[in-house]
Amino acid sequence: MKKLTLTLETVTPLFLGGADTQAVVLRAQPFRGQLRYWLRAMLGGQGKNAKEDLRTAESEIFGDTKGGSGIIVRVGIPQGKKLQQEERLVVPHSREFRNKAFWNGQDQQEILFELLARPGLSEIPNEALKAFLLWANLGGAGKRARRGFGSFRVSRAYADVDVFPEGFERALYPRLPSDGYELSAQLTNTLHWSLGASVHSSSTPEFPTFIGGQTKVLVCRKPHPGDYENAMKTFWNNNLRNDARGLMDNRAYGYATGGRRASPFHLHLARSERGYHYILTAFNARPSPSHSSWDKVQALLASCASDYDGQYIW
């Protein structure tokens, strides 16, 4: 398979800005950057934690100064569609902070995503396909992607050959799940195909990675009917900012003052026929603000598991 064409259906608004922060700019770079992030997390889970080993494995997919990338990423709008823009809240619990987003407030919007093998290669590397599946099911694109924005699902898939890599089509699963239990079962299968058997470690890795014992993936099977904003507000008010439970947002969740540390967990919103579901992926990685930071993040996951019928699938 030299070319894979996917239709990505938005689940939450995508804040895809460029030089003009008040306009939506659809470019391949943010999507390619997300692929690289999830590829590193996957490779680390395979034991490639030394910088040189990781650099070598990553360069085989994305290239380096000595060689070109093994894949080409293209994004666009399906034929006959238009780039819909609408001003949306960037922080769900605030009514003031708004930006233009890829969204129209009514129906899910679609993005055409193409993954191609570099000329001269016989097929798209399996590692790139696995990284895509991790990103599509656990992450997002654009601003605030770690807080649930830019979530999407694959609704259609086409290839230039009839045969997909073994297990890939089943792991891709471009059908809307009937409920949270079907969603959880499918994600379990997807992670199994993408990650396989992971190495385990009791020490904290230097970057986010799917090392056993240092990563958790939680699927909340209880649906949130209504719109995505209601689901996000519930997460913020009942869990992320719940001071009564000792879960109030603090440096354990990432910070930008006194240095910078990206959020150690990713919130992804998934859809089923019954509504919206939280998917939380938490990485224990250095640098950590304190020894209790990982405990704090795990307490957040535990509160969601209790409130929304959560199942740990990793």
VEXPADREN-31095 format. One record per residue (C-alpha): residue number from 1; residue in one letter; x, y, z. Coordinates in pm, whole numbers, plus 50000, padded with zeros to 5 digits. Example, Ala and Ser with C-alpha at 12.3 -4.5 7.8 and 13.67 -1.06 7.14 Angstrom:
2
seq=1&type=A&px=51230&py=49550&pz=50780
seq=2&type=S&px=51367&py=49894&pz=50714
//
This chain:
314
seq=1&type=M&px=50000&py=50000&pz=50000
seq=2&type=K&px=50158&py=50323&pz=49879
seq=3&type=K&px=49867&py=50555&pz=49950
seq=4&type=L&px=49606&py=50565&pz=50224
seq=5&type=T&px=49322&py=50818&pz=50203
seq=6&type=L&px=49118&py=50878&pz=50517
seq=7&type=T&px=48817&py=51095&pz=50589
seq=8&type=L&px=48851&py=51245&pz=50936
seq=9&type=E&px=48529&py=51356&pz=51102
seq=10&type=T&px=48560&py=51624&pz=51369
seq=11&type=V&px=48434&py=51542&pz=51719
seq=12&type=T&px=48539&py=51873&pz=51877
seq=13&type=P&px=48648&py=52203&pz=51715
seq=14&type=L&px=48998&py=52224&pz=51567
seq=15&type=F&px=49189&py=52544&pz=51640
seq=16&type=L&px=49426&py=52536&pz=51344
seq=17&type=G&px=49579&py=52879&pz=51326
seq=18&type=G&px=49872&py=53021&pz=51138
seq=19&type=A&px=50025&py=53367&pz=51121
seq=20&type=D&px=49671&py=53502&pz=51143
seq=21&type=T&px=49545&py=53365&pz=51476
seq=22&type=Q&px=49190&py=53471&pz=51394
seq=23&type=A&px=49161&py=53247&pz=51089
seq=24&type=V&px=49165&py=52872&pz=51035
seq=25&type=V&px=49460&py=52751&pz=50830
seq=26&type=L&px=49456&py=52388&pz=50720
seq=27&type=R&px=49817&py=52274&pz=50685
seq=28&type=A&px=49990&py=51938&pz=50701
seq=29&type=Q&px=50252&py=52045&pz=50957
seq=30&type=P&px=50039&py=52016&pz=51275
seq=31&type=F&px=49920&py=51671&pz=51168
seq=32&type=R&px=50269&py=51557&pz=51086
seq=33&type=G&px=50393&py=51686&pz=51423
seq=34&type=Q&px=50130&py=51481&pz=51604
seq=35&type=L&px=50232&py=51170&pz=51412
seq=36&type=R&px=50590&py=51224&pz=51522
seq=37&type=Y&px=50489&py=51266&pz=51889
seq=38&type=W&px=50287&py=50942&pz=51900
seq=39&type=L&px=50556&py=50757&pz=51704
seq=40&type=R&px=50809&py=50847&pz=51973
seq=41&type=A&px=50574&py=50730&pz=52247
seq=42&type=M&px=50525&py=50401&pz=52063
seq=43&type=L&px=50897&py=50348&pz=51995
seq=44&type=G&px=50979&py=50414&pz=52359
seq=45&type=G&px=50739&py=50139&pz=52457
seq=46&type=Q&px=50939&py=49906&pz=52234
seq=47&type=G&px=51250&py=49975&pz=52439
seq=48&type=K&px=51405&py=50245&pz=52220
seq=49&type=N&px=51463&py=50486&pz=52509
seq=50&type=A&px=51825&py=50578&pz=52445
seq=51&type=K&px=51849&py=50898&pz=52242
seq=52&type=E&px=52052&py=50745&pz=51962
seq=53&type=D&px=51822&py=50442&pz=51929
seq=54&type=L&px=51516&py=50666&pz=51922
seq=55&type=R&px=51672&py=50905&pz=51670
seq=56&type=T&px=51765&py=50619&pz=51436
seq=57&type=A&px=51418&py=50460&pz=51452
seq=58&type=E&px=51241&py=50794&pz=51409
seq=59&type=S&px=51458&py=50899&pz=51112
seq=60&type=E&px=51354&py=50584&pz=50926
seq=61&type=I&px=50999&py=50722&pz=50917
seq=62&type=F&px=51040&py=51099&pz=50917
seq=63&type=G&px=51389&py=51134&pz=50779
seq=64&type=D&px=51679&py=51348&pz=50902
seq=65&type=T&px=51961&py=51561&pz=50764
seq=66&type=K&px=52101&py=51255&pz=50587
seq=67&type=G&px=51784&py=51132&pz=50421
seq=68&type=G&px=51429&py=51228&pz=50331
seq=69&type=S&px=51110&py=51131&pz=50506
seq=70&type=G&px=50964&py=50788&pz=50436
seq=71&type=I&px=50614&py=50929&pz=50430
seq=72&type=I&px=50426&py=51223&pz=50281
seq=73&type=V&px=50132&py=51380&pz=50466
seq=74&type=R&px=49864&py=51577&pz=50285
seq=75&type=V&px=49546&py=51735&pz=50421
seq=76&type=G&px=49258&py=51910&pz=50252
seq=77&type=I&px=48883&py=51945&pz=50229
seq=78&type=P&px=48675&py=51677&pz=50051
seq=79&type=Q&px=48554&py=51772&pz=49703
seq=80&type=G&px=48240&py=51980&pz=49714
seq=81&type=K&px=48297&py=52085&pz=50078
seq=82&type=K&px=48410&py=52419&pz=50220
seq=83&type=L&px=48640&py=52514&pz=50507
seq=84&type=Q&px=48387&py=52606&pz=50775
seq=85&type=Q&px=48500&py=52854&pz=51042
seq=86&type=E&px=48325&py=52949&pz=51363
seq=87&type=E&px=48434&py=53128&pz=51678
seq=88&type=R&px=48438&py=52885&pz=51970
seq=89&type=L&px=48536&py=52886&pz=52337
seq=90&type=V&px=48896&py=52777&pz=52388
seq=91&type=V&px=48848&py=52710&pz=52762
seq=92&type=P&px=48510&py=52545&pz=52835
seq=93&type=H&px=48462&py=52697&pz=53181
seq=94&type=S&px=48534&py=53051&pz=53054
seq=95&type=R&px=48292&py=53258&pz=52847
seq=96&type=E&px=48557&py=53506&pz=52728
seq=97&type=F&px=48846&py=53327&pz=52556
seq=98&type=R&px=48742&py=53255&pz=52196
seq=99&type=N&px=48919&py=53176&pz=51870
seq=100&type=K&px=48820&py=53080&pz=51518
seq=101&type=A&px=48798&py=52704&pz=51478
seq=102&type=F&px=48727&py=52449&pz=51206
seq=103&type=W&px=48361&py=52397&pz=51301
seq=104&type=N&px=48015&py=52507&pz=51201
seq=105&type=G&px=47819&py=52425&pz=51517
seq=106&type=Q&px=47574&py=52194&pz=51343
seq=107&type=D&px=47722&py=51889&pz=51176
seq=108&type=Q&px=48059&py=51720&pz=51204
seq=109&type=Q&px=48307&py=51861&pz=50954
seq=110&type=E&px=48538&py=51650&pz=50739
seq=111&type=I&px=48908&py=51663&pz=50656
seq=112&type=L&px=49072&py=51460&pz=50383
seq=113&type=F&px=49394&py=51308&pz=50517
seq=114&type=E&px=49641&py=51131&pz=50289
seq=115&type=L&px=49939&py=50924&pz=50395
seq=116&type=L&px=50174&py=50828&pz=50112
seq=117&type=A&px=50494&py=50630&pz=50084
seq=118&type=R&px=50789&py=50832&pz=49960
seq=119&type=P&px=50868&py=50770&pz=49591
seq=120&type=G&px=51096&py=50469&pz=49575
seq=121&type=L&px=50941&py=50292&pz=49875
seq=122&type=S&px=50716&py=49993&pz=49812
seq=123&type=E&px=50472&py=50066&pz=50095
seq=124&type=I&px=50383&py=50293&pz=50386
seq=125&type=P&px=50586&py=50182&pz=50691
seq=126&type=N&px=50374&py=49996&pz=50946
seq=127&type=E&px=50518&py=50216&pz=51221
seq=128&type=A&px=50360&py=50521&pz=51058
seq=129&type=L&px=50022&py=50346&pz=51046
seq=130&type=K&px=50051&py=50250&pz=51412
seq=131&type=A&px=50143&py=50605&pz=51513
seq=132&type=F&px=49841&py=50733&pz=51321
seq=133&type=L&px=49605&py=50497&pz=51503
seq=134&type=L&px=49741&py=50603&pz=51843
seq=135&type=W&px=49699&py=50968&pz=51754
seq=136&type=A&px=49350&py=50928&pz=51605
seq=137&type=N&px=49218&py=50740&pz=51907
seq=138&type=L&px=49401&py=50909&pz=52193
seq=139&type=G&px=49505&py=51258&pz=52081
seq=140&type=G&px=49397&py=51561&pz=51882
seq=141&type=A&px=49524&py=51837&pz=51655
seq=142&type=G&px=49576&py=52210&pz=51695
seq=143&type=K&px=49557&py=52434&pz=51999
seq=144&type=R&px=49438&py=52273&pz=52326
seq=145&type=A&px=49468&py=51925&pz=52175
seq=146&type=R&px=49565&py=51779&pz=52514
seq=147&type=R&px=49245&py=51916&pz=52664
seq=148&type=G&px=49004&py=51752&pz=52425
seq=149&type=F&px=48998&py=51996&pz=52134
seq=150&type=G&px=49088&py=51878&pz=51786
seq=151&type=S&px=48950&py=51529&pz=51855
seq=152&type=F&px=48837&py=51340&pz=51547
seq=153&type=R&px=48740&py=50996&pz=51426
seq=154&type=V&px=48806&py=50808&pz=51102
seq=155&type=S&px=48479&py=50773&pz=50912
seq=156&type=R&px=48606&py=50634&pz=50581
seq=157&type=A&px=48926&py=50476&pz=50450
seq=158&type=Y&px=49054&py=50401&pz=50100
seq=159&type=A&px=49379&py=50246&pz=49982
seq=160&type=D&px=49541&py=50214&pz=49641
seq=161&type=V&px=49546&py=49835&pz=49689
seq=162&type=D&px=49281&py=49596&pz=49813
seq=163&type=V&px=49499&py=49443&pz=50083
seq=164&type=F&px=49575&py=49628&pz=50407
seq=165&type=P&px=49856&py=49518&pz=50641
seq=166&type=E&px=49738&py=49224&pz=50851
seq=167&type=G&px=49516&py=49346&pz=51134
seq=168&type=F&px=49521&py=49711&pz=51028
seq=169&type=E&px=49169&py=49733&pz=50884
seq=170&type=R&px=49020&py=49585&pz=51200
seq=171&type=A&px=49227&py=49820&pz=51416
seq=172&type=L&px=49118&py=50119&pz=51207
seq=173&type=Y&px=48745&py=50051&pz=51259
seq=174&type=P&px=48574&py=50337&pz=51071
seq=175&type=R&px=48229&py=50265&pz=51218
seq=176&type=L&px=48060&py=50461&pz=51495
seq=177&type=P&px=48046&py=50236&pz=51806
seq=178&type=S&px=47700&py=50160&pz=51942
seq=179&type=D&px=47800&py=50238&pz=52302
seq=180&type=G&px=48093&py=50280&pz=52541
seq=181&type=Y&px=48145&py=49906&pz=52579
seq=182&type=E&px=48192&py=49856&pz=52207
seq=183&type=L&px=48419&py=50164&pz=52202
seq=184&type=S&px=48634&py=50021&pz=52483
seq=185&type=A&px=48662&py=49680&pz=52316
seq=186&type=Q&px=48763&py=49838&pz=51986
seq=187&type=L&px=49024&py=50064&pz=52145
seq=188&type=T&px=49171&py=49766&pz=52327
seq=189&type=N&px=49214&py=49591&pz=51992
seq=190&type=T&px=49360&py=49906&pz=51833
seq=191&type=L&px=49619&py=49950&pz=52108
seq=192&type=H&px=49710&py=49582&pz=52089
seq=193&type=W&px=49778&py=49611&pz=51715
seq=194&type=S&px=49968&py=49938&pz=51749
seq=195&type=L&px=50173&py=49864&pz=52058
seq=196&type=G&px=50202&py=49488&pz=52087
seq=197&type=A&px=50386&py=49370&pz=52397
seq=198&type=S&px=50538&py=49664&pz=52585
seq=199&type=V&px=50852&py=49666&pz=52795
seq=200&type=H&px=50808&py=49740&pz=53166
seq=201&type=S&px=51012&py=49967&pz=53389
seq=202&type=S&px=50996&py=50094&pz=53747
seq=203&type=S&px=51197&py=50408&pz=53660
seq=204&type=T&px=51051&py=50727&pz=53516
seq=205&type=P&px=51133&py=50765&pz=53144
seq=206&type=E&px=51278&py=51086&pz=53000
seq=207&type=F&px=50990&py=51140&pz=52756
seq=208&type=P&px=50625&py=51028&pz=52727
seq=209&type=T&px=50623&py=50666&pz=52621
seq=210&type=F&px=50410&py=50354&pz=52638
seq=211&type=I&px=50629&py=50180&pz=52892
seq=212&type=G&px=50439&py=49936&pz=53110
seq=213&type=G&px=50391&py=50071&pz=53461
seq=214&type=Q&px=50445&py=50432&pz=53348
seq=215&type=T&px=50139&py=50487&pz=53127
seq=216&type=K&px=49764&py=50450&pz=53174
seq=217&type=V&px=49483&py=50466&pz=52919
seq=218&type=L&px=49129&py=50499&pz=53055
seq=219&type=V&px=48811&py=50467&pz=52849
seq=220&type=C&px=48499&py=50611&pz=53014
seq=221&type=R&px=48210&py=50396&pz=52897
seq=222&type=K&px=47931&py=50611&pz=53041
seq=223&type=P&px=47811&py=50848&pz=52766
seq=224&type=H&px=47745&py=51221&pz=52788
seq=225&type=P&px=47434&py=51300&pz=52583
seq=226&type=G&px=47403&py=51643&pz=52429
seq=227&type=D&px=47691&py=51839&pz=52281
seq=228&type=Y&px=48067&py=51832&pz=52329
seq=229&type=E&px=48063&py=52154&pz=52537
seq=230&type=N&px=47848&py=51988&pz=52802
seq=231&type=A&px=48085&py=51692&pz=52817
seq=232&type=M&px=48389&py=51919&pz=52850
seq=233&type=K&px=48232&py=52137&pz=53120
seq=234&type=T&px=48145&py=51826&pz=53319
seq=235&type=F&px=48505&py=51708&pz=53304
seq=236&type=W&px=48638&py=52046&pz=53415
seq=237&type=N&px=48388&py=52108&pz=53696
seq=238&type=N&px=48350&py=51757&pz=53836
seq=239&type=N&px=48705&py=51631&pz=53794
seq=240&type=L&px=48988&py=51852&pz=53672
seq=241&type=R&px=48892&py=52154&pz=53887
seq=242&type=N&px=48721&py=51976&pz=54178
seq=243&type=D&px=48888&py=52119&pz=54487
seq=244&type=A&px=48662&py=51922&pz=54723
seq=245&type=R&px=48816&py=51601&pz=54592
seq=246&type=G&px=49168&py=51741&pz=54605
seq=247&type=L&px=49186&py=51743&pz=54226
seq=248&type=M&px=49214&py=52117&pz=54166
seq=249&type=D&px=49436&py=52203&pz=53872
seq=250&type=N&px=49799&py=52255&pz=53975
seq=251&type=R&px=50152&py=52204&pz=53843
seq=252&type=A&px=50104&py=51828&pz=53828
seq=253&type=Y&px=49885&py=51889&pz=53523
seq=254&type=G&px=50148&py=52093&pz=53338
seq=255&type=Y&px=50262&py=52454&pz=53365
seq=256&type=A&px=50404&py=52745&pz=53165
seq=257&type=T&px=50555&py=52965&pz=53439
seq=258&type=G&px=50886&py=52901&pz=53613
seq=259&type=G&px=50985&py=52683&pz=53321
seq=260&type=R&px=50757&py=52481&pz=53099
seq=261&type=R&px=50614&py=52132&pz=53118
seq=262&type=A&px=50349&py=52002&pz=52882
seq=263&type=S&px=50043&py=51834&pz=53027
seq=264&type=P&px=50121&py=51474&pz=53131
seq=265&type=F&px=49778&py=51358&pz=53019
seq=266&type=H&px=49575&py=51380&pz=52700
seq=267&type=L&px=49198&py=51415&pz=52700
seq=268&type=H&px=49037&py=51281&pz=52383
seq=269&type=L&px=48663&py=51296&pz=52320
seq=270&type=A&px=48519&py=51000&pz=52133
seq=271&type=R&px=48167&py=50951&pz=52006
seq=272&type=S&px=47932&py=50654&pz=52012
seq=273&type=E&px=47568&py=50633&pz=51911
seq=274&type=R&px=47482&py=50721&pz=52272
seq=275&type=G&px=47694&py=51034&pz=52313
seq=276&type=Y&px=48044&py=51151&pz=52403
seq=277&type=H&px=48305&py=50957&pz=52600
seq=278&type=Y&px=48628&py=51063&pz=52772
seq=279&type=I&px=48948&py=50883&pz=52682
seq=280&type=L&px=49238&py=50976&pz=52908
seq=281&type=T&px=49599&py=50884&pz=52838
seq=282&type=A&px=49848&py=50967&pz=53115
seq=283&type=F&px=50228&py=50949&pz=53080
seq=284&type=N&px=50465&py=50949&pz=53374
seq=285&type=A&px=50779&py=51119&pz=53241
seq=286&type=R&px=51053&py=51358&pz=53347
seq=287&type=P&px=51079&py=51635&pz=53436
seq=288&type=S&px=50816&py=51601&pz=53708
seq=289&type=P&px=50738&py=51891&pz=53945
seq=290&type=S&px=50733&py=51663&pz=54250
seq=291&type=H&px=50728&py=51298&pz=54355
seq=292&type=S&px=50353&py=51325&pz=54414
seq=293&type=S&px=50271&py=51456&pz=54064
seq=294&type=W&px=50209&py=51113&pz=53915
seq=295&type=D&px=49989&py=51026&pz=54213
seq=296&type=K&px=49786&py=51341&pz=54147
seq=297&type=V&px=49733&py=51251&pz=53781
seq=298&type=Q&px=49635&py=50896&pz=53876
seq=299&type=A&px=49383&py=51035&pz=54126
seq=300&type=L&px=49228&py=51239&pz=53843
seq=301&type=L&px=49195&py=50924&pz=53633
seq=302&type=A&px=49050&py=50734&pz=53927
seq=303&type=S&px=48782&py=51000&pz=53978
seq=304&type=C&px=48683&py=50972&pz=53611
seq=305&type=A&px=48681&py=50593&pz=53630
seq=306&type=S&px=48446&py=50610&pz=53928
seq=307&type=D&px=48215&py=50876&pz=53782
seq=308&type=Y&px=48191&py=50753&pz=53422
seq=309&type=D&px=48225&py=50372&pz=53435
seq=310&type=G&px=48590&py=50381&pz=53332
seq=311&type=Q&px=48793&py=50084&pz=53213
seq=312&type=Y&px=49173&py=50084&pz=53204
seq=313&type=I&px=49279&py=49930&pz=52875
seq=314&type=W&px=49652&py=49997&pz=52922
//
